Amino acid sequence: MKRVAVLGATRGMGRALARRFAERGDFVAVLGRGDDEVKRSVADLEARGVPGTRVVGVPCDLEQPESFKPALEAAEQRLDGLDTVVVTAGAFATQEQLERDPALAAKVLTVDFANTVLFCEEARKKLLMRGGGTLCAFSSVAGDRGRSPVVMYGAAKAGLSAYLEGLDHKYRREGLVTVCVKPGFVRTGMTDGLKTPPFAGEPEDVAQVVLEAIDAGTPVVYAPPVWRAVMTAIKAMPRFVMRRVKF
Amino acid sequence: MTDSRIEGWGRTAVQGKELQPDNLEQTPPVLFRGLGRSYGDSSLPPSANPVVVNTTRANRMLAFDGSTGLLRAEAGLSLLDLNRTLLPRGWFVPVTPGTQFVTLGGAVAADVHGKNHHVDGCFGAHVRRLKMRVADGRVLECGPDLERELFLATVGGMGLTGQILEVEFPMVRIPTPWIWQESERVSDIDEYVEKLKEAAPKWPMTVGWIDCLTPGKHMGRGILMKGRWAHSHEAPSRFPSEPPNVAFPIEAPEWLLNPLSIRAFNFAFYWKHLPRTMSGIVSPFSFFWPLDFVKGWNRMYGRRGFTQYQCVLPNEAGPGAARRFLDVLTRRGGASFLCVIKDCGPESAALLSFPRPGISVALDIAIRNDTQALVDELNEHVLKEGGRIYLAKDTFTRPEHFHAMEPRLPRFLEVREKWDPQHRFRSAQSVRLFGDAP
């Protein structure tokens, strides 16, 4: 049985993943912002979880780094331990929006890179202090290669992926397992309103893949898995082709 | 955000915006839509303001009492999700329609019925509380004993009275997740209706399929299915497995469904049931939701899609009502792939709830150039018999026909007027039938 904190469990892929944990009896701390949203998600996991599952709600906001440490401490305390930390939260805006609005760009870059890394650092320290554990963060296929529709978002996610790989190299022997999830296009509130490309996935499919990766300690996982092949093809494209194509 | 195609299940469509937020805290005052399984235009936005809110991401359970079964959940929770979670623990919804791809909000708005209607009534009869956002922005609770008028207009009200945010109702304890089914081959429509009525007091669930192509003596021959939850000594101890999903592979060409192929299907379906009666344990998936495992089966009807015609012929119409209806249909050459017949129990207090005591007939009709004329003719016949149609299925009914069928309509419109005088919550269907501004 795991004791898991999920930052972002109130919606999207985090919600689907937290349900998987609770449905098999893992203890879950819902980390998120908005008291009511957190409360609703806790209720949902309690109703769905196997009887006896412990679910707690802890306020935490990826835009506020000072909330990270207290949140992880509260989660650890109220779950009587902590061995897995997941962060699915993040911010998204289209490249056009980011180019138009530098304040928005600053926010997305900060949240998706700097603040996510800072959160992971708190989680790393906490897990290592406890003798190890699993840290799973949601990066993106957008970080695999610079592409015109996701110039800035992709750059932030590329940074995050690099950080997670470094973390894996440095700390795995000390017992910290790092799982870097690279979702492709997934239909969630975050992608609402965007044109759906081929190979789009559902949060539930992603949750299953991620659950297995966390159990197995897979360092990099694409979800849905078909995106590994898609990205391999995209990474192999020469620059003069990438300049022409729209993705 | 660009406009996209928003479809009803029968594939009738409008161009518009379908918002799909993670929660329903801040939504514009427009029509809510769930999984889009209503066949016609009830879940489509009006053309002048083509925006609709899809509720399916608001799918959290908010409270479940494991001793009484009382459940409260966000309106976008689907029966599929609910069954996956609670069926293994021995709980079932009090009423299920023929598909699991229905949200709780949709089940309330259409006041869905199922195979147990003659015993348990519609879904809305089991609802204790609704949390709603009404036109002036207020969020309030209603139920059979609280804001009763709003509640009765909302159940079966097709989303036109306000936005349904949360639904509270009791789940039902079941002895096992398996069904004991008895099915019977019946040689004509009169015998079918008689057997259906005979079965009603003995069986909590009944439904059946008939062949509506064979004219004359064997008109309406079919298979009648009766079921109840299996007891633990008769059922397998394992949990029934969900059938594997297959997707209907293509948008079928229009010629695929023709009188000949439909006749062949109906012939095979009837004679597959070779013994006169058959009985045994069946899985709830095949009993309740036989078509759910074919994803996108509506593509079978090609680009133009189809409409479902469902009416109830009241007991007051006297004996032979079902035969008279089939006469009109076959004379008109109306070919339906599936014709589902079921008896209905008492009428609900909800103002626009569809069922009333009598026989419900449902036909799937591929859309052709003469579909409007066919529906008109069927409606005129149903009107003469004192019956009515089901809004959740309808695309073609004319307002004058609907108004004549529904003496309850003025009362509904009056309540709606009180809560939403500007008709913020309107649909393509309410524009067509109730004269709302487009």
Interface residues (C-beta under 8 A of the other chain):
Chain A: T10 R11 G12 R15 E23 D36 E37 R40 S41 A43 D44 E46 A47 R48 P51 T188 G189 D192 G193 K195
Chain B: M1 T2 L19 Q20 P21 D22 N23 E25 R57 R60 M61 L62 A63 F64 G66 L71 E74 T85
